[in-house]
Amino acid sequence: MREYLLCLVAAALVTYLCTPPARALAVRFGAMAEVRDRDVHDTPTPRWGGLAMMVGLLAGLALASQLPTMRSVFAGSHQPLALLAGATLIVILGLVDDKWGLDAPTKFAGQSLAAGTMALLGIQVIWLPVAGTLVFDPLTSVLLTVMFVLLTVNAVNFIDGLDGLAAGIVGIAALALFSYSYLLSVEMRIDRATTATLVCALLAGMCLGFLPHNLNPARIFMGDTGSMLIGYLLAAAMITLTGQVDPGALNEQMKWPTLLPISLPAAVIAVPLLDVTLAVLRRTRARRSPFAPDKQHLHHRLLEMGHSQRRAVGLMYGWTALIAFTAVSFAFIPPGASLAGFLVGLLILGLAVFAPRHLRANRA
């Protein structure tokens, strides 16, 4: 645990220290988020915060490669190379998009290239615990991996609409995955889950280091560079956890924890996934492109209800943590206790969401 925490802190510290230089570069090269009708910010804000997050990732991986316990992740494995190759392509795509703006098909093609590169180099969904063990052929594994990465990347990209929102939600999701992966890899001796544990620790650190610069009022945005990078890393962590655990190493006592990966990915990105699903349905019904922007996302609706930016972000954090950690808890504590905790959290968050409406009614 200490080595994982050390890597997390290193990624957070390097990201934090590199964000001001990234901001200066964005200003220097004109990678600015101008104010548009659908935006919440009221002044042009530098992008390229994702560049600092990438440096934090590199620093965390470099440190991990020198730690005794973490060396097993790098020894004889192509997964770190696969992770970095895809991340590099995603960051290059994001830097270009943040500077010049790319159309949706071009971004989609670039994301597919990054996901395909990662899959071909060794990070892919190999099997799922469905009907015993469902093992995929190489082509199906690559295609499923690319589809899952695209879904996660664009779900995170859609939710990146308020200061600190995407970084906080992905950070919480990474911590939930970290706790699950750590229990599998350390407590239950499933060694091949270690890669997922390390990626989750680094991802949580990157988000934590970036948040002080990005909370309202934000001094810098992560841009598509950052949102696509953290979405990609979140997908990579879930894939290495879900599809890489050896089914032959599992015994009957582990059946439920290892079946959970089918539902856990949906749980940890439940809020972004719901937002992107509603957006696609809403825009398709209006006969618009699913990628056409609007101002009807979940966070926009919270603002319309009377919440401040910070309160709306806090509520989105709360929903993400409630769903993600409840899903993880089902694997390791009695279901009744997990369900009871979920219902209590649901009640508290429900009251918090509708509090402004009740206050206005009482004043009236």
C-alpha positions in Angstrom: 0.0 0.0 0.0 2.8 2.4 0.8 4.3 2.2 -2.6 1.0 2.8 -4.3 0.4 5.9 -2.1 3.9 7.1 -2.9 3.2 6.8 -6.6 -0.2 8.6 -6.1 1.5 11.5 -4.2 4.3 11.8 -6.8 1.8 12.0 -9.6 -0.3 14.6 -7.7 2.8 16.7 -6.8 4.2 16.7 -10.3 0.9 17.5 -11.9 0.3 20.4 -9.4 3.8 21.9 -10.1 3.5 21.5 -13.9 0.1 23.1 -14.2 1.3 26.7 -14.0 3.9 26.2 -16.8 1.2 24.4 -18.9 -1.1 27.4 -18.3 1.7 29.7 -19.5 2.2 27.6 -22.7 -1.5 27.7 -23.4 -1.5 31.5 -23.2 1.7 31.7 -25.3 0.3 29.6 -28.1 -3.3 30.8 -27.9 -4.9 27.5 -26.7 -7.7 29.4 -25.0 -11.3 28.5 -24.2 -13.3 31.4 -25.5 -16.7 32.2 -24.0 -19.6 30.6 -25.9 -23.4 30.7 -25.3 -23.4 27.2 -23.7 -20.4 27.9 -21.5 -20.5 28.7 -17.8 -17.2 30.6 -17.5 -17.3 34.3 -18.4 -13.7 35.0 -19.3 -11.3 33.3 -21.8 -9.4 30.6 -19.9 -6.2 28.7 -20.9 -6.5 25.0 -21.8 -3.8 22.4 -22.0 -4.1 21.4 -18.3 -4.0 17.8 -19.6 -0.3 18.4 -20.6 0.5 18.7 -16.9 -1.5 15.6 -16.1 0.5 13.7 -18.7 3.8 14.8 -17.1 2.3 13.6 -13.7 1.6 10.2 -15.3 5.1 9.9 -16.7 6.6 10.8 -13.3 4.4 8.3 -11.5 5.3 5.5 -13.9 9.0 6.3 -13.7 8.9 6.2 -9.9 6.9 3.0 -9.9 9.5 1.3 -12.2 12.1 1.8 -9.5 10.1 0.5 -6.5 10.6 -3.1 -5.5 7.0 -4.2 -5.4 6.0 -2.2 -8.5 8.8 -3.7 -10.6 6.6 -6.8 -11.2 4.2 -4.6 -13.2 7.0 -3.8 -15.7 9.0 -7.1 -15.7 8.2 -9.0 -18.9 5.0 -7.0 -19.6 4.1 -4.8 -22.6 1.2 -3.2 -20.7 3.1 -0.1 -19.6 4.3 0.5 -23.2 0.8 -0.1 -24.5 -0.6 2.4 -21.9 2.0 5.1 -22.8 1.6 4.7 -26.5 -2.1 5.2 -26.4 -1.8 8.1 -23.9 0.7 9.8 -26.1 -1.6 9.7 -29.1 -4.5 10.9 -27.1 -2.5 13.9 -25.7 -1.3 14.9 -29.2 -4.9 14.7 -30.5 -6.1 16.8 -27.5 -3.4 19.5 -27.9 -4.3 19.9 -31.6 -8.0 20.0 -30.8 -7.6 22.5 -27.9 -5.6 24.8 -30.2 -7.4 24.7 -33.5 -10.6 22.7 -32.9 -11.2 19.4 -34.7 -14.5 18.2 -36.0 -16.2 15.2 -34.4 -15.3 12.5 -37.0 -11.6 13.5 -36.8 -11.5 13.3 -33.0 -13.4 10.0 -33.2 -10.8 8.6 -35.6 -7.9 9.8 -33.4 -9.5 8.3 -30.3 -10.0 5.0 -32.2 -6.3 5.0 -33.3 -5.1 5.5 -29.7 -7.5 2.8 -28.3 -6.5 0.4 -31.1 -2.8 1.0 -30.5 -3.2 0.2 -26.8 -5.2 -2.9 -27.6 -2.8 -4.2 -30.2 0.2 -3.7 -27.8 -1.4 -5.7 -25.0 -4.1 -4.0 -23.0 -7.4 -5.5 -24.2 -10.5 -7.4 -22.9 -9.5 -11.0 -23.1 -12.4 -12.7 -21.3 -15.5 -12.0 -19.2 -17.0 -14.2 -16.5 -20.2 -14.7 -18.5 -21.8 -18.2 -18.7 -18.7 -19.6 -17.0 -15.8 -18.0 -18.9 -16.4 -16.3 -22.2 -13.0 -16.0 -24.0 -12.8 -13.7 -27.0 -10.9 -14.2 -30.2 -8.1 -11.6 -30.9 -10.2 -9.5 -33.3 -13.2 -9.4 -31.0 -11.0 -8.4 -28.1 -9.5 -5.5 -30.0 -12.9 -4.3 -31.2 -14.5 -4.5 -27.7 -11.5 -2.7 -26.2 -11.7 0.1 -28.8 -15.5 0.5 -28.3 -15.2 0.6 -24.5 -12.4 3.2 -24.6 -14.4 5.4 -27.0 -17.4 5.2 -24.7 -15.5 6.1 -21.6 -13.4 8.9 -23.2 -16.5 10.6 -24.7 -18.5 10.1 -21.5 -15.8 12.0 -19.5 -15.5 14.6 -22.3 -19.3 15.2 -22.1 -19.3 15.8 -18.3 -16.4 18.3 -18.5 -18.6 21.4 -18.2 -18.0 22.9 -14.8 -14.9 23.9 -13.0 -13.4 20.8 -11.3 -16.2 18.5 -12.4 -14.4 16.0 -14.7 -11.2 15.8 -12.6 -13.2 15.2 -9.4 -15.5 12.6 -10.8 -12.7 10.6 -12.5 -10.6 10.9 -9.4 -13.4 9.4 -7.2 -14.0 6.7 -9.8 -10.3 5.9 -9.8 -10.2 5.7 -6.0 -13.2 3.3 -6.0 -11.4 1.1 -8.6 -8.2 1.3 -6.6 -9.9 0.0 -3.5 -11.5 -2.9 -5.4 -8.3 -3.7 -7.4 -6.1 -3.5 -4.3 -8.3 -6.0 -2.4 -8.2 -8.4 -5.3 -4.5 -8.1 -6.0 -3.2 -7.9 -2.4 -5.8 -9.5 -0.1 -6.8 -12.2 -2.6 -3.4 -12.7 -4.2 -4.5 -12.1 -7.8 -1.2 -10.7 -9.0 -2.2 -9.7 -12.5 -4.6 -7.0 -11.1 -1.5 -5.0 -10.0 -1.4 -3.0 -13.3 -4.9 -1.8 -12.7 -4.1 -0.9 -9.1 -1.1 1.2 -10.2 -3.0 3.0 -13.0 -5.8 3.8 -10.6 -3.4 5.2 -8.1 -1.7 7.4 -10.7 -5.0 8.6 -12.2 -6.3 9.6 -8.7 -3.0 11.5 -8.1 -3.2 13.3 -11.4 -6.7 14.4 -10.8 -5.9 15.4 -7.2 -2.9 17.5 -8.3 -4.9 19.3 -11.0 -8.0 20.1 -8.9 -6.5 23.1 -6.9 -5.9 25.0 -10.2 -9.3 23.9 -11.7 -11.8 24.5 -8.9 -14.2 27.4 -9.3 -13.0 30.0 -10.3 -10.7 27.9 -12.5 -7.4 29.4 -13.6 -6.9 26.7 -16.3 -9.0 24.0 -18.0 -7.8 20.5 -18.7 -9.2 20.9 -22.2 -9.9 17.9 -24.4 -6.2 17.0 -23.8 -7.0 16.3 -20.2 -10.5 15.0 -20.4 -9.6 12.5 -23.1 -6.5 11.4 -21.2 -8.2 10.7 -17.9 -11.1 9.0 -19.7 -8.5 6.8 -21.6 -6.7 6.0 -18.4 -9.9 5.2 -16.6 -10.9 2.8 -19.4 -7.4 1.2 -19.4 -7.7 0.6 -15.6 -11.1 -1.0 -16.0 -9.9 -3.2 -18.9 -6.8 -4.4 -17.2 -8.9 -5.3 -14.1 -11.8 -6.8 -16.0 -10.2 -8.7 -18.7 -6.8 -9.7 -17.4 -7.5 -11.7 -14.2 -6.7 -15.4 -14.8 -10.0 -17.3 -14.5 -8.1 -20.4 -13.5 -6.8 -18.7 -10.4 -10.2 -18.1 -9.0 -11.9 -20.2 -6.4 -15.6 -20.3 -5.3 -15.1 -17.8 -2.5 -14.0 -15.2 -5.1 -16.9 -15.7 -7.5 -18.8 -12.6 -6.6 -15.8 -10.2 -6.4 -14.7 -11.4 -9.8 -18.2 -11.2 -11.3 -18.4 -7.6 -10.2 -16.1 -6.3 -13.1 -19.1 -6.8 -15.4 -21.1 -4.1 -13.5 -18.3 -2.1 -11.9 -17.3 -0.2 -15.0 -20.8 1.0 -15.5 -21.0 1.9 -11.8 -17.8 4.0 -11.6 -18.8 6.0 -14.7 -22.6 6.0 -14.0 -22.9 9.8 -13.9 -21.0 10.5 -17.1 -22.6 7.5 -18.8 -26.1 8.7 -17.9 -25.2 12.2 -19.1 -24.0 11.1 -22.5 -27.0 8.7 -22.9 -29.4 11.5 -22.2 -27.5 13.9 -24.5 -27.6 11.4 -27.4 -31.3 10.7 -26.9 -32.1 14.4 -26.6 -30.2 15.5 -29.7 -31.4 12.6 -31.8 -35.0 13.3 -30.9 -34.4 16.9 -32.0 -32.9 15.7 -35.2 -29.5 17.0 -34.4 -26.1 15.4 -34.4 -25.3 13.5 -31.2 -22.1 15.5 -31.0 -23.9 18.9 -31.3 -23.3 20.8 -28.1 -26.1 22.1 -25.9 -26.8 23.4 -22.5 -28.9 20.6 -21.1 -26.4 18.4 -19.4 -26.9 17.3 -15.8 -24.7 20.0 -14.4 -26.6 22.6 -16.3 -29.8 21.4 -14.9 -28.5 21.6 -11.4 -27.5 25.2 -12.0 -31.0 25.9 -13.3 -32.4 24.5 -10.1 -30.6 27.2 -8.2 -27.3 25.5 -7.1 -24.1 27.4 -7.3 -21.3 26.0 -9.4 -19.4 24.6 -6.4 -22.6 23.1 -5.0 -23.5 21.5 -8.3 -20.0 20.0 -8.6 -20.2 18.7 -5.0 -23.5 17.0 -5.7 -22.1 15.3 -8.8 -19.2 14.2 -6.7 -21.6 12.8 -4.2 -23.6 10.8 -6.7 -20.4 9.4 -8.3 -19.0 8.3 -4.9 -22.3 6.8 -3.7 -22.8 4.6 -6.8 -19.1 3.6 -7.3 -18.3 2.8 -3.7 -21.6 1.0 -3.2 -20.8 -1.2 -6.1 -17.4 -2.0 -4.7 -18.8 -2.7 -1.2 -21.1 -5.4 -2.5 -18.0 -7.5 -3.2 -16.6 -7.4 0.3 -19.2 -6.7 2.9 -22.7 -8.1 3.4 -25.2 -7.0 0.8 -27.7 -5.8 3.4 -25.2 -3.3 4.8 -24.2 -2.1 1.4 -27.9 -1.5 0.4 -28.6 0.3 3.7 -25.7 2.6 3.2 -26.8 3.3 -0.4 -30.3 4.1 0.7 -29.1 6.5 3.4 -26.8 8.2 0.9 -29.6 8.4 -1.7 -31.9 10.1 0.8 -29.3 12.7 1.8 -28.3 13.5 -1.8 -31.9 13.6 -2.9 -32.7 16.2 -0.2 -29.6 18.2 -1.2 -30.5 18.3 -4.9 -34.0 19.6 -4.3 -33.1 22.0 -1.4 -33.1 25.2 -3.5 -36.5 24.5 -4.9 -37.9 24.0 -1.3 -36.2 27.2 -0.2 -37.8 29.2 -3.0 -41.2 27.7 -2.2 -40.9 28.7 1.4 -39.9 32.2 0.6 -42.8 32.5 -1.8 
